[in-house]
Amino acid sequence: MTSTSSRSKITPEREQEFYAAVLDQLRECGYEALTMEGVAARTRCSKSTLYRQWKTKPQFVAAALRASRCVRFAEIDTGDLAGDLREAARAAGERSGRDTMLVQALSHAVLQDAELQRALRETLIEPELQAMEVIIRRGVERGEIAEGHPAVEFVTLQLFGVLRARPIIEGVYADEDYLIRFVEACVLPGLGLT
């Protein structure tokens, strides 16, 4: 179980502090170097307190991911598909560094641990995929693109891909400006939009 026990005396605020410390340590030093000792030191608590609540590091990380769920694309509706995709690029760029660091820190670990993979998909990936599907469906319903357009299946992969690849290839995160230019130069033309 990834949540705290019913006997817990930890307040919701304190629990969020623990989760923030886990995610910060993940971003700073990666999954392999993340330790319960490090989180305990950062949050000024005993290691046994953490182990009572979360039996293993993967459970703790999965709980922290689930508690930090943030959907950037869910409220986007500018009235047209091109505007929605530009706004999605802007929203992705706002948190690009923090989210990209987190995904990269977990990239190897999620291949080894099914619970972590589920937590990452549930918190950072699937909500955005579902929101992007809504954006695309509205564009189809408004007649901006054809149902079954062959480029549709690649839109979200392109956005996530550039977020992940730019730091590796160019050494910088994909910020709002970069992502909007990417959408205008690559995504919109692929969909036949301007």
C-alpha positions as CSV (number, residue, x, y, z in Angstrom):
1,M,0.0,0.0,0.0
2,T,1.4,3.4,-0.9
3,S,-0.6,5.5,1.4
4,T,-0.1,6.1,5.1
5,S,-1.6,3.8,7.6
6,S,-4.8,4.6,9.5
7,R,-2.7,4.8,12.7
8,S,-0.6,7.6,11.3
9,K,-0.1,10.7,13.4
10,I,1.4,12.5,10.5
11,T,-0.6,15.5,9.5
12,P,-1.5,16.0,5.8
13,E,0.9,19.0,5.8
14,R,3.8,17.0,7.1
15,E,3.0,14.2,4.7
16,Q,3.2,16.8,1.8
17,E,6.6,18.0,3.2
18,F,7.9,14.4,3.1
19,Y,6.6,14.0,-0.5
20,A,8.2,17.3,-1.6
21,A,11.5,16.2,0.0
22,V,11.4,12.9,-1.9
23,L,10.7,14.6,-5.3
24,D,13.4,17.3,-4.6
25,Q,16.0,14.7,-3.8
26,L,15.0,12.7,-6.9
27,R,15.5,15.7,-9.1
28,E,18.8,16.6,-7.5
29,C,20.5,13.2,-7.3
30,G,18.4,10.6,-9.1
31,Y,16.5,7.5,-8.0
32,E,19.5,5.4,-7.2
33,A,21.0,8.0,-4.8
34,L,17.7,8.7,-3.1
35,T,17.6,7.4,0.4
36,M,15.2,7.3,3.3
37,E,18.1,8.7,5.4
38,G,18.4,11.7,3.1
39,V,14.7,12.4,3.2
40,A,14.7,12.0,7.0
41,A,17.6,14.5,7.3
42,R,16.0,17.0,5.0
43,T,12.7,16.8,6.9
44,R,14.2,16.5,10.3
45,C,12.5,13.3,11.3
46,S,13.6,9.8,12.1
47,K,14.2,7.2,9.4
48,S,11.9,4.9,11.3
49,T,9.0,7.3,11.0
50,L,9.4,7.1,7.2
51,Y,9.7,3.3,7.2
52,R,6.6,3.0,9.4
53,Q,4.6,4.9,6.8
54,W,6.2,3.7,3.6
55,K,7.8,0.3,3.8
56,T,10.1,0.7,0.8
57,K,11.7,3.4,-1.3
58,P,9.6,2.5,-4.3
59,Q,6.4,2.8,-2.2
60,F,7.5,6.1,-0.9
61,V,8.4,7.5,-4.3
62,A,5.1,6.2,-5.8
63,A,3.1,7.8,-3.0
64,A,5.0,11.1,-3.6
65,L,4.3,11.0,-7.3
66,R,0.6,10.3,-6.8
67,A,0.3,13.1,-4.2
68,S,1.9,15.6,-6.6
69,R,-0.4,14.9,-9.6
70,C,-0.7,18.1,-11.7
71,V,-2.5,18.1,-15.0
72,R,-1.3,21.0,-17.2
73,F,-3.5,20.4,-20.3
74,A,-6.9,19.8,-18.7
75,E,-8.2,23.4,-18.7
76,I,-6.9,24.3,-22.1
77,D,-9.7,25.5,-24.5
78,T,-8.8,28.5,-26.7
79,G,-11.5,27.8,-29.2
80,D,-9.3,26.3,-31.9
81,L,-6.9,23.5,-32.2
82,A,-3.8,25.5,-33.2
83,G,-4.4,27.8,-30.2
84,D,-4.9,24.8,-27.9
85,L,-1.6,23.2,-29.0
86,R,0.3,26.5,-28.6
87,E,-1.2,26.8,-25.1
88,A,-0.3,23.2,-24.3
89,A,3.3,24.0,-25.4
90,R,3.3,27.0,-23.1
91,A,2.0,25.0,-20.2
92,A,4.5,22.2,-20.7
93,G,7.3,24.8,-20.9
94,E,6.3,26.4,-17.6
95,R,7.3,23.2,-15.7
96,S,9.6,21.7,-18.2
97,G,12.8,21.7,-16.0
98,R,11.2,20.2,-12.9
99,D,9.1,17.6,-14.7
100,T,11.8,16.6,-17.1
101,M,14.3,16.2,-14.2
102,L,11.8,14.0,-12.4
103,V,11.1,11.8,-15.4
104,Q,14.8,11.4,-16.2
105,A,15.6,10.6,-12.6
106,L,13.0,7.8,-12.7
107,S,13.6,6.6,-16.3
108,H,15.8,3.5,-15.4
109,A,14.0,2.7,-12.1
110,V,10.5,2.6,-13.8
111,L,11.8,-0.2,-16.1
112,Q,12.7,-2.2,-13.1
113,D,9.7,-1.5,-10.8
114,A,6.1,-2.0,-11.9
115,E,4.7,0.1,-9.1
116,L,6.9,3.1,-9.9
117,Q,6.0,2.8,-13.6
118,R,2.3,2.8,-12.7
119,A,2.7,5.8,-10.4
120,L,4.7,7.7,-13.1
121,R,2.1,6.9,-15.8
122,E,-0.9,7.7,-13.5
123,T,0.5,11.1,-12.3
124,L,2.6,12.6,-15.1
125,I,1.7,10.8,-18.3
126,E,-1.9,9.5,-18.6
127,P,-3.6,12.6,-17.3
128,E,-1.8,14.6,-20.0
129,L,-2.5,12.0,-22.7
130,Q,-6.2,12.1,-21.8
131,A,-6.3,15.9,-21.8
132,M,-4.5,16.0,-25.2
133,E,-7.1,13.5,-26.6
134,V,-9.9,15.9,-25.5
135,I,-8.1,18.8,-27.3
136,I,-7.6,16.8,-30.5
137,R,-11.2,15.5,-30.4
138,R,-12.5,19.0,-30.1
139,G,-10.5,20.0,-33.2
140,V,-12.0,17.1,-35.1
141,E,-15.5,18.0,-33.9
142,R,-15.0,21.6,-35.1
143,G,-13.8,20.3,-38.5
144,E,-10.3,21.7,-38.2
145,I,-8.7,18.3,-38.9
146,A,-10.1,15.1,-40.3
147,E,-11.1,12.2,-38.1
148,G,-8.3,9.6,-38.3
149,H,-5.7,12.2,-39.5
150,P,-2.4,10.2,-39.5
151,A,-0.4,12.8,-37.6
152,V,-2.7,12.8,-34.6
153,E,-1.2,9.8,-33.0
154,F,2.2,11.5,-32.9
155,V,1.2,14.9,-31.4
156,T,1.6,14.0,-27.8
157,L,4.7,11.9,-28.4
158,Q,6.3,14.8,-30.2
159,L,5.7,17.2,-27.3
160,F,6.9,14.7,-24.7
161,G,9.8,13.7,-26.9
162,V,11.1,17.2,-27.3
163,L,10.8,17.8,-23.6
164,R,12.9,14.8,-22.8
165,A,15.4,15.0,-25.7
166,R,16.4,18.6,-25.7
167,P,18.2,18.5,-22.4
168,I,20.2,15.5,-23.6
169,I,21.0,16.7,-27.1
170,E,21.4,20.5,-26.5
171,G,22.0,20.7,-22.7
172,V,19.0,23.0,-22.0
173,Y,15.4,22.4,-21.1
174,A,12.6,23.0,-23.6
175,D,11.1,26.3,-22.3
176,E,7.8,27.9,-23.3
177,D,9.3,29.8,-26.2
178,Y,11.1,26.8,-27.6
179,L,8.0,24.5,-27.3
180,I,5.7,27.1,-29.0
181,R,8.2,27.4,-31.9
182,F,8.4,23.6,-32.1
183,V,4.6,23.4,-32.2
184,E,4.4,26.1,-34.9
185,A,7.2,24.6,-37.0
186,C,6.5,20.9,-36.7
187,V,3.3,19.9,-35.0
188,L,0.8,22.3,-36.7
189,P,2.2,21.7,-40.3
190,G,2.0,18.0,-39.7
191,L,-1.7,18.4,-38.9
192,G,-2.2,20.7,-41.9
193,L,-2.8,23.8,-39.6
194,T,-1.2,27.2,-39.6
